[in-house]
Amino acid sequence: MSRRVLIARQDNIGDVLLAGPAVRAVAESGAQVTLLCGPRGRAAAELLPGVAEVLVWRADWIDPEPQPVRRLYVDMLLDRISEAGFDEALVLTSFHQSPLPLALLLRLAGVPRIAAISDDYPGSLLDVRHRVADDLHEVERSLSLADACGYSLSPHDDGRLRIERTAALHDRAAAVAPYVVVHPGASAPARAWSARRHSELVRLLGGGRAVVVTGGAGERALTAAVCREAAPERAIDLGGETDLAGLAEVIAAAEAIVVANSGPAHLAAAVGTPVVSIYAPTISSVRWHPWRVPFELLNHDVPCAGCHAWECPVRGHPCVEEVTAERVAEALTRQTESQPILGALQEVGV
């Protein structure tokens, strides 16, 4: 009977996608992998190769909109983990998150071996307490923990992001190909370029190429605002018309994508599409840039870089709003006509 390994990554879509290479490393050993994720990351977890089962549970010390901690909800997790009989658990976190609350719950549920990266003293909560350098990309961070537990990628695995391709290309996108994708939404307001700036870009691009504007079910008003003043035959509004698997196909068929430092940037990396990211420097690009895909990061230098803000407190949101549509269009031209060496870091204004 194969080992049962629980891997936890409990935040957003992009974070779960970045855990993909570490998941494959564990699965390569023959272990049956269950991925424990939060509700925000579920759609990504269901697309990751190597995942045998997805377990969804919101960690209220990680979720950006936490609910009160309830004993009944915690007991539900303890019962599910205890019944599963896991042999081992790897708790994947970002540098600013603690693995110890979940490690405590896993210990109470009887998981015999628990591993995590932790600067804080874990006492008896961790069997493998791993330490890494602070400025390490999220993919490398997760792979480092997997390696510390004896799991490594196959020699035939290049370590890029990857998803299972399960959907067909949306008909309206297929009809206007070739096109570029503009994705105006972001999970954190402090990372978002304004609808006004996106609209300027779509109008500018629409004179020479087709543009597909994408967004989730809750972003229909945003995508409609971005497309409102553009020629309808050149700007296709797909806001709310795709799930994550469908969005992946729209991005995969694109020449490039314009996006914030948000989940769709990592989805683009998983399907090999070049990325132009209006990258708000609230968090380090060293840790979060698109992984092993051509990309360019655009922002305006500000003294408050690294603020980790959810909403920008500075009037005018200068780190991204000072980036012009013309500058983004120029970056798109570079990515679509003379792509840089794969994975090369091109940062403008960082």
Secondary structure, DSSP 8 states (H G I E B T S, - for coil): ---EEEEE--S-HHHHHHTHHHHHHHHHTT-EEEEEE-GGGHHHHTT-TT-SEEEE---TTTSSS-----HHHHHHHHHHHHHHT-SEEEE---TTS-SHHHHHHHHHTT-S-EEEE-SS--TTS-SEEE---SS--HHHHHHHHHHHTT----TT--------------HHHHTT-SEEEEE---SSGGG---HHHHHHHHHHHTTTSEEEE---GGGHHHHHHHHTTS-TTTEEE-TTS--HHHHHHHHHTSS-EEEESSHHHHHHHHHT--EEEE--TTS-HHHHS-SSS-EEEE----TTTT---SS--STT-HHHHTS-HHHHHHHHHHHHHS--STT---EE--
